[in-house]
């Protein structure tokens, strides 16, 4: 997968019609797999696909990059078996995304912010924020997939 992204960025497939057709077919198949996936899996699939860099650029352009970062950090937080590490990550997440004027403050409702503040030691304190961000990202993934589908089919 990384090899395809690097080759695409270098433009190494320019002028190689059969190679381009193969890539378009692979990308089209990959795109269809993501589109047909369960709503809950679309974000993970796109972040593991050859479209990852394009999606990140899309999010930067839409000024929602902090949501991808938050999504990633919460996923890591949920996987942590160590309470000590969870506490460190929790502080990082709060300072980076939740507190007012945080460097990558996410756009969540005030009630969710208050819940996070009042449940500082709760393992599930970020669940509502994660759900809100995930819902917004799924909406953006669907827009992105339509754009990529058009781009691939017009090649």
DRENLO-679882 format. One record per residue: residue number from 1; x negated, y negated, z of N, C-alpha, C, O in turn. Coordinates in pm, whole numbers. Example, Ala and Ser with C-alpha at 12.3 -4.5 7.8 and 13.67 -1.06 7.14 Angstrom:
! DRENLO-679882
1 / -1319 / 569 / 780 / -1230 / 450 / 780 / -1320 / 330 / 780 / -1424 / 332 / 846
2 / -1285 / 225 / 708 / -1367 / 106 / 714 / -1290 / -3 / 787 / -1341 / -114 / 804
END
This chain:
! DRENLO-679882
1 / -83 / 118 / 0 / 0 / 0 / 0 / -88 / -125 / 0 / -63 / -216 / -79
2 / -188 / -132 / 85 / -275 / -248 / 92 / -348 / -267 / -40 / -369 / -380 / -85
3 / -386 / -157 / -100 / -456 / -162 / -229 / -370 / -232 / -334 / -421 / -315 / -410
4 / -240 / -200 / -339 / -150 / -263 / -436 / -140 / -413 / -411 / -139 / -491 / -506
5 / -132 / -453 / -285 / -120 / -595 / -253 / -247 / -668 / -296 / -240 / -776 / -355
6 / -363 / -610 / -265 / -490 / -673 / -302 / -501 / -684 / -454 / -540 / -789 / -505
7 / -468 / -577 / -525 / -474 / -581 / -672 / -379 / -684 / -729 / -412 / -753 / -825
8 / -263 / -694 / -671 / -165 / -792 / -718 / -218 / -933 / -699 / -205 / -1018 / -787
9 / -278 / -957 / -583 / -330 / -1090 / -554 / -448 / -1126 / -644 / -465 / -1242 / -681
10 / -529 / -1028 / -679 / -644 / -1051 / -768 / -602 / -1062 / -913 / -678 / -1108 / -997
11 / -479 / -1019 / -942 / -431 / -1023 / -1080 / -492 / -915 / -1166 / -500 / -930 / -1288
12 / -536 / -805 / -1105 / -606 / -701 / -1180 / -515 / -624 / -1276 / -565 / -553 / -1363
13 / -385 / -638 / -1262 / -295 / -564 / -1350 / -248 / -647 / -1469 / -168 / -600 / -1550
14 / -297 / -768 / -1481 / -257 / -854 / -1591 / -305 / -792 / -1722 / -421 / -755 / -1737
15 / -212 / -783 / -1815 / -247 / -729 / -1946 / -241 / -578 / -1956 / -263 / -524 / -2065
16 / -213 / -509 / -1849 / -205 / -363 / -1852 / -58 / -324 / -1846 / -3 / -296 / -1739
17 / 5 / -322 / -1962 / 149 / -302 / -1971 / 198 / -175 / -1900 / 292 / -182 / -1822
18 / 136 / -62 / -1925 / 184 / 62 / -1864 / 167 / 59 / -1712 / 252 / 109 / -1639
19 / 57 / 1 / -1665 / 33 / -12 / -1522 / 138 / -103 / -1459 / 189 / -74 / -1351
20 / 170 / -213 / -1527 / 270 / -307 / -1478 / 406 / -240 / -1471 / 480 / -258 / -1373
21 / 440 / -163 / -1573 / 568 / -92 / -1573 / 575 / 5 / -1455 / 680 / 18 / -1391
22 / 465 / 74 / -1427 / 462 / 167 / -1314 / 480 / 93 / -1182 / 553 / 138 / -1094
23 / 413 / -22 / -1169 / 427 / -100 / -1046 / 570 / -150 / -1033 / 628 / -143 / -925
24 / 628 / -200 / -1143 / 767 / -247 / -1136 / 861 / -136 / -1096 / 955 / -158 / -1019
25 / 838 / -16 / -1148 / 921 / 100 / -1113 / 904 / 134 / -965 / 1003 / 159 / -895
26 / 780 / 134 / -918 / 754 / 164 / -776 / 817 / 58 / -687 / 880 / 89 / -585
27 / 799 / -68 / -725 / 856 / -176 / -645 / 1008 / -170 / -647 / 1074 / -192 / -545
28 / 1063 / -140 / -763 / 1209 / -130 / -775 / 1261 / -16 / -686 / 1362 / -32 / -618
29 / 1191 / 97 / -687 / 1231 / 210 / -602 / 1220 / 173 / -454 / 1308 / 205 / -374
30 / 1111 / 106 / -421 / 1089 / 65 / -282 / 1196 / -36 / -238 / 1247 / -28 / -127
31 / 1229 / -128 / -326 / 1332 / -227 / -299 / 1467 / -160 / -276 / 1540 / -196 / -184
32 / 1500 / -63 / -362 / 1626 / 9 / -347 / 1632 / 87 / -216 / 1737 / 96 / -153
33 / 1518 / 144 / -176 / 1513 / 217 / -49 / 1543 / 123 / 68 / 1616 / 159 / 160
34 / 1487 / 4 / 63 / 1510 / -94 / 170 / 1656 / -139 / 168 / 1721 / -147 / 272
35 / 1708 / -170 / 48 / 1847 / -216 / 36 / 1945 / -111 / 87 / 2046 / -145 / 150
36 / 1916 / 17 / 61 / 2007 / 126 / 99 / 1992 / 168 / 245 / 2071 / 247 / 295
37 / 1891 / 116 / 312 / 1863 / 157 / 450 / 1968 / 103 / 546 / 2041 / 8 / 517
38 / 1971 / 166 / 661 / 2053 / 120 / 771 / 2014 / -24 / 804 / 1897 / -59 / 799
39 / 2112 / -106 / 837 / 2088 / -247 / 868 / 1978 / -262 / 973 / 1893 / -350 / 962
40 / 1979 / -176 / 1073 / 1882 / -184 / 1182 / 1739 / -156 / 1135 / 1643 / -202 / 1198
41 / 1723 / -82 / 1027 / 1590 / -41 / 980 / 1531 / -133 / 873 / 1412 / -123 / 843
42 / 1611 / -223 / 817 / 1565 / -304 / 705 / 1443 / -389 / 739 / 1350 / -398 / 659
43 / 1442 / -450 / 855 / 1330 / -537 / 891 / 1202 / -455 / 902 / 1098 / -492 / 847
44 / 1210 / -343 / 972 / 1091 / -257 / 986 / 1041 / -209 / 851 / 921 / -209 / 824
45 / 1133 / -168 / 766 / 1094 / -117 / 633 / 1027 / -225 / 549 / 927 / -199 / 482
46 / 1081 / -346 / 553 / 1022 / -452 / 471 / 885 / -491 / 524 / 796 / -526 / 447
47 / 867 / -485 / 656 / 737 / -520 / 713 / 632 / -412 / 690 / 513 / -437 / 706
48 / 676 / -292 / 653 / 583 / -183 / 622 / 571 / -161 / 472 / 500 / -70 / 428
49 / 638 / -242 / 393 / 642 / -222 / 248 / 538 / -309 / 176 / 469 / -389 / 239
50 / 530 / -291 / 47 / 442 / -375 / -35 / 495 / -518 / -47 / 426 / -606 / -99
51 / 615 / -540 / 1 / 676 / -674 / -2 / 647 / -754 / 125 / 695 / -867 / 140
52 / 571 / -696 / 216 / 543 / -759 / 345 / 490 / -902 / 330 / 545 / -995 / 389
53 / 384 / -918 / 253 / 326 / -1052 / 237 / 423 / -1149 / 171 / 429 / -1266 / 209
54 / 498 / -1101 / 73 / 598 / -1187 / 8 / 706 / -1229 / 107 / 751 / -1344 / 105
55 / 747 / -1137 / 193 / 849 / -1170 / 292 / 796 / -1271 / 394 / 867 / -1362 / 434
56 / 672 / -1254 / 434 / 612 / -1349 / 528 / 604 / -1487 / 464 / 635 / -1587 / 529
57 / 563 / -1494 / 338 / 560 / -1623 / 266 / 701 / -1683 / 258 / 719 / -1803 / 275
58 / 798 / -1598 / 232 / 938 / -1641 / 227 / 980 / -1702 / 361 / 1045 / -1807 / 364
59 / 944 / -1635 / 470 / 979 / -1685 / 603 / 909 / -1816 / 635 / 967 / -1904 / 699
60 / 785 / -1830 / 591 / 712 / -1956 / 611 / 783 / -2068 / 536 / 803 / -2177 / 589
61 / 819 / -2040 / 412 / 889 / -2139 / 330 / 1023 / -2180 / 392 / 1061 / -2296 / 387
62 / 1092 / -2083 / 449 / 1223 / -2108 / 512 / 1208 / -2166 / 653 / 1308 / -2199 / 718
63 / 1084 / -2178 / 700 / 1052 / -2229 / 834 / 1114 / -2143 / 944 / 1169 / -2193 / 1042
64 / 1102 / -2011 / 925 / 1151 / -1916 / 1026 / 1043 / -1814 / 1062 / 1073 / -1705 / 1111
65 / 918 / -1850 / 1037 / 808 / -1758 / 1063 / 801 / -1717 / 1209 / 765 / -1604 / 1240
66 / 834 / -1808 / 1301 / 829 / -1776 / 1444 / 919 / -1658 / 1480 / 894 / -1587 / 1577
67 / 1023 / -1639 / 1401 / 1114 / -1527 / 1428 / 1048 / -1392 / 1399 / 1070 / -1294 / 1470
68 / 965 / -1387 / 1294 / 890 / -1265 / 1264 / 791 / -1237 / 1376 / 777 / -1123 / 1421
69 / 721 / -1342 / 1421 / 625 / -1326 / 1530 / 695 / -1277 / 1657 / 647 / -1185 / 1724
70 / 808 / -1338 / 1689 / 885 / -1299 / 1808 / 932 / -1154 / 1795 / 920 / -1075 / 1889
71 / 984 / -1119 / 1678 / 1031 / -983 / 1653 / 918 / -883 / 1677 / 938 / -781 / 1743
72 / 801 / -913 / 1624 / 686 / -826 / 1641 / 646 / -814 / 1788 / 623 / -704 / 1838
73 / 637 / -928 / 1857 / 593 / -926 / 1997 / 694 / -854 / 2087 / 654 / -783 / 2180
74 / 821 / -871 / 2061 / 923 / -800 / 2141 / 915 / -650 / 2112 / 931 / -569 / 2204
75 / 892 / -613 / 1988 / 877 / -470 / 1956 / 760 / -410 / 2033 / 770 / -299 / 2085
76 / 650 / -484 / 2041 / 534 / -438 / 2117 / 567 / -431 / 2267 / 527 / -337 / 2336
77 / 638 / -530 / 2315 / 678 / -536 / 2456 / 761 / -413 / 2493 / 739 / -351 / 2598
78 / 856 / -378 / 2408 / 944 / -264 / 2435 / 870 / -131 / 2435 / 912 / -37 / 2502
79 / 760 / -124 / 2362 / 683 / 1 / 2352 / 581 / 18 / 2464 / 523 / 125 / 2479
80 / 559 / -86 / 2542 / 456 / -81 / 2646 / 496 / 9 / 2762 / 600 / -14 / 2824
81 / 417 / 110 / 2793 / 448 / 196 / 2907 / 400 / 135 / 3039 / 454 / 167 / 3145
82 / 300 / 50 / 3032 / 239 / -6 / 3152 / 315 / -131 / 3200 / 336 / -225 / 3124
83 / 355 / -129 / 3327 / 424 / -246 / 3385 / 334 / -369 / 3385 / 380 / -481 / 3363
84 / 205 / -347 / 3411 / 109 / -457 / 3414 / 100 / -524 / 3276 / 101 / -646 / 3265
85 / 93 / -442 / 3172 / 85 / -496 / 3037 / 217 / -562 / 2996 / 216 / -665 / 2928
86 / 328 / -504 / 3038 / 459 / -563 / 3008 / 470 / -702 / 3071 / 521 / -795 / 3009
87 / 420 / -714 / 3193 / 426 / -843 / 3260 / 343 / -948 / 3185 / 386 / -1061 / 3167
88 / 224 / -908 / 3140 / 139 / -999 / 3062 / 207 / -1040 / 2932 / 210 / -1158 / 2897
89 / 262 / -942 / 2863 / 332 / -971 / 2737 / 454 / -1059 / 2761 / 483 / -1147 / 2681
90 / 523 / -1036 / 2870 / 641 / -1115 / 2903 / 604 / -1262 / 2922 / 675 / -1351 / 2874
91 / 496 / -1287 / 2991 / 449 / -1424 / 3011 / 412 / -1486 / 2876 / 447 / -1600 / 2846
92 / 341 / -1408 / 2795 / 302 / -1454 / 2661 / 427 / -1489 / 2578 / 434 / -1595 / 2516
93 / 525 / -1399 / 2577 / 648 / -1419 / 2499 / 721 / -1543 / 2548 / 766 / -1625 / 2468
94 / 734 / -1556 / 2678 / 805 / -1671 / 2734 / 735 / -1801 / 2696 / 800 / -1895 / 2650
95 / 604 / -1806 / 2714 / 530 / -1929 / 2688 / 522 / -1963 / 2539 / 517 / -2080 / 2502
96 / 521 / -1862 / 2454 / 505 / -1885 / 2312 / 637 / -1911 / 2239 / 640 / -1985 / 2140
97 / 749 / -1850 / 2288 / 875 / -1856 / 2213 / 995 / -1911 / 2289 / 1087 / -1964 / 2226
98 / 998 / -1900 / 2419 / 1121 / -1927 / 2494 / 1123 / -2065 / 2560 / 1221 / -2138 / 2547
99 / 1016 / -2099 / 2630 / 1020 / -2225 / 2705 / 1038 / -2343 / 2611 / 997 / -2339 / 2495
100 / 1098 / -2448 / 2663 / 1121 / -2569 / 2585 / 987 / -2624 / 2537 / 891 / -2634 / 2613
101 / 983 / -2660 / 2411 / 863 / -2712 / 2344 / 750 / -2610 / 2334 / 633 / -2647 / 2325
102 / 786 / -2481 / 2336 / 686 / -2375 / 2314 / 629 / -2390 / 2173 / 698 / -2441 / 2085
103 / 506 / -2347 / 2151 / 445 / -2364 / 2018 / 523 / -2299 / 1904 / 521 / -2348 / 1791
104 / 590 / -2188 / 1932 / 671 / -2119 / 1831 / 813 / -2096 / 1885 / 868 / -1986 / 1875
105 / 868 / -2200 / 1941 / 1001 / -2189 / 2004 / 1103 / -2137 / 1904 / 1118 / -2191 / 1794
106 / 1173 / -2032 / 1945 / 1276 / -1974 / 1859 / 1409 / -2043 / 1887 / 1430 / -2099 / 1995
107 / 1495 / -2039 / 1790 / 1625 / -2104 / 1802 / 1727 / -2002 / 1854 / 1785 / -1925 / 1777
108 / 1749 / -2004 / 1985 / 1848 / -1916 / 2048 / 1943 / -2004 / 2129 / 1911 / -2118 / 2161
109 / 2059 / -1950 / 2161 / 2156 / -2030 / 2235 / 2108 / -2057 / 2378 / 2031 / -1980 / 2435
110 / 2156 / -2167 / 2433 / 2116 / -2210 / 2567 / 2147 / -2107 / 2674 / 2070 / -2089 / 2768
111 / 2261 / -2040 / 2659 / 2301 / -1938 / 2757 / 2198 / -1825 / 2761 / 2165 / -1774 / 2869
112 / 2148 / -1786 / 2646 / 2047 / -1680 / 2638 / 1919 / -1724 / 2708 / 1858 / -1646 / 2781
113 / 1880 / -1849 / 2686 / 1761 / -1904 / 2752 / 1777 / -1902 / 2903 / 1686 / -1863 / 2976
114 / 1894 / -1944 / 2950 / 1921 / -1945 / 3094 / 1917 / -1804 / 3152 / 1867 / -1783 / 3263
115 / 1970 / -1707 / 3079 / 1968 / -1567 / 3123 / 1824 / -1518 / 3136 / 1789 / -1452 / 3234
116 / 1741 / -1551 / 3039 / 1600 / -1511 / 3044 / 1534 / -1572 / 3166 / 1460 / -1504 / 3238
117 / 1559 / -1699 / 3190 / 1500 / -1768 / 3305 / 1546 / -1707 / 3438 / 1467 / -1696 / 3532
118 / 1671 / -1669 / 3445 / 1724 / -1617 / 3572 / 1690 / -1469 / 3595 / 1697 / -1421 / 3708
119 / 1654 / -1398 / 3489 / 1621 / -1256 / 3500 / 1471 / -1233 / 3476 / 1433 / -1141 / 3404
120 / 1389 / -1316 / 3535 / 1244 / -1311 / 3507 / 1183 / -1172 / 3524 / 1088 / -1139 / 3452
121 / 1231 / -1093 / 3615 / 1172 / -962 / 3640 / 1249 / -846 / 3577 / 1213 / -730 / 3597
122 / 1352 / -877 / 3501 / 1433 / -774 / 3438 / 1367 / -725 / 3310 / 1316 / -804 / 3230
123 / 1367 / -595 / 3290 / 1307 / -534 / 3171 / 1382 / -573 / 3044 / 1322 / -580 / 2937
124 / 1512 / -598 / 3055 / 1594 / -628 / 2937 / 1624 / -775 / 2919 / 1718 / -811 / 2848
125 / 1545 / -861 / 2982 / 1575 / -1005 / 2977 / 1570 / -1065 / 2837 / 1636 / -1166 / 2812
126 / 1496 / -1004 / 2747 / 1485 / -1059 / 2611 / 1582 / -994 / 2512 / 1580 / -1027 / 2394
127 / 1664 / -903 / 2559 / 1752 / -828 / 2468 / 1843 / -917 / 2385 / 1855 / -897 / 2264
128 / 1910 / -1015 / 2447 / 2001 / -1102 / 2372 / 1925 / -1188 / 2272 / 1970 / -1207 / 2159
129 / 1811 / -1241 / 2313 / 1729 / -1322 / 2221 / 1683 / -1236 / 2104 / 1686 / -1281 / 1989
130 / 1641 / -1115 / 2132 / 1596 / -1023 / 2027 / 1711 / -994 / 1931 / 1691 / -993 / 1809
131 / 1829 / -972 / 1984 / 1946 / -945 / 1898 / 1979 / -1064 / 1809 / 2009 / -1047 / 1691
132 / 1972 / -1185 / 1864 / 2001 / -1305 / 1786 / 1899 / -1323 / 1673 / 1935 / -1353 / 1559
133 / 1773 / -1306 / 1706 / 1666 / -1321 / 1606 / 1677 / -1210 / 1502 / 1661 / -1236 / 1382
134 / 1703 / -1090 / 1545 / 1715 / -977 / 1453 / 1831 / -999 / 1355 / 1818 / -971 / 1235
135 / 1942 / -1047 / 1406 / 2059 / -1073 / 1321 / 2026 / -1177 / 1213 / 2061 / -1160 / 1097
136 / 1957 / -1283 / 1253 / 1918 / -1386 / 1160 / 1818 / -1332 / 1058 / 1826 / -1363 / 939
137 / 1723 / -1250 / 1104 / 1624 / -1193 / 1013 / 1688 / -1098 / 912 / 1648 / -1096 / 795
138 / 1785 / -1020 / 955 / 1854 / -928 / 864 / 1923 / -1008 / 754 / 1921 / -969 / 637
139 / 1984 / -1119 / 791 / 2047 / -1207 / 694 / 1943 / -1258 / 592 / 1970 / -1260 / 472
140 / 1827 / -1297 / 641 / 1720 / -1346 / 554 / 1660 / -1234 / 470 / 1623 / -1257 / 355
141 / 1650 / -1114 / 525 / 1601 / -999 / 449 / 1692 / -975 / 329 / 1644 / -951 / 218
142 / 1822 / -981 / 350 / 1916 / -959 / 240 / 1900 / -1063 / 129 / 1907 / -1030 / 11
143 / 1880 / -1189 / 168 / 1856 / -1295 / 69 / 1725 / -1268 / -5 / 1718 / -1278 / -128
144 / 1622 / -1233 / 71 / 1492 / -1203 / 12 / 1500 / -1086 / -85 / 1443 / -1092 / -194
145 / 1570 / -980 / -47 / 1582 / -862 / -133 / 1650 / -897 / -266 / 1610 / -847 / -371
146 / 1752 / -982 / -261 / 1819 / -1025 / -385 / 1721 / -1101 / -474 / 1718 / -1081 / -595
147 / 1641 / -1190 / -413 / 1543 / -1266 / -490 / 1438 / -1175 / -553 / 1403 / -1191 / -670
148 / 1389 / -1079 / -476 / 1287 / -987 / -527 / 1344 / -898 / -636 / 1275 / -869 / -735
149 / 1466 / -854 / -621 / 1531 / -771 / -721 / 1541 / -847 / -853 / 1513 / -791 / -959
150 / 1580 / -973 / -847 / 1588 / -1056 / -967 / 1449 / -1072 / -1028 / 1433 / -1061 / -1150
151 / 1350 / -1099 / -946 / 1213 / -1119 / -994 / 1159 / -994 / -1063 / 1099 / -1003 / -1170
152 / 1181 / -877 / -1003 / 1132 / -752 / -1061 / 1204 / -718 / -1190 / 1141 / -675 / -1287
153 / 1335 / -738 / -1192 / 1413 / -704 / -1312 / 1389 / -800 / -1428 / 1419 / -767 / -1542
154 / 1336 / -919 / -1399 / 1308 / -1015 / -1506 / 1168 / -1002 / -1563 / 1132 / -1075 / -1656
155 / 1088 / -911 / -1509 / 950 / -893 / -1559 / 951 / -812 / -1686 / 845 / -786 / -1743
END
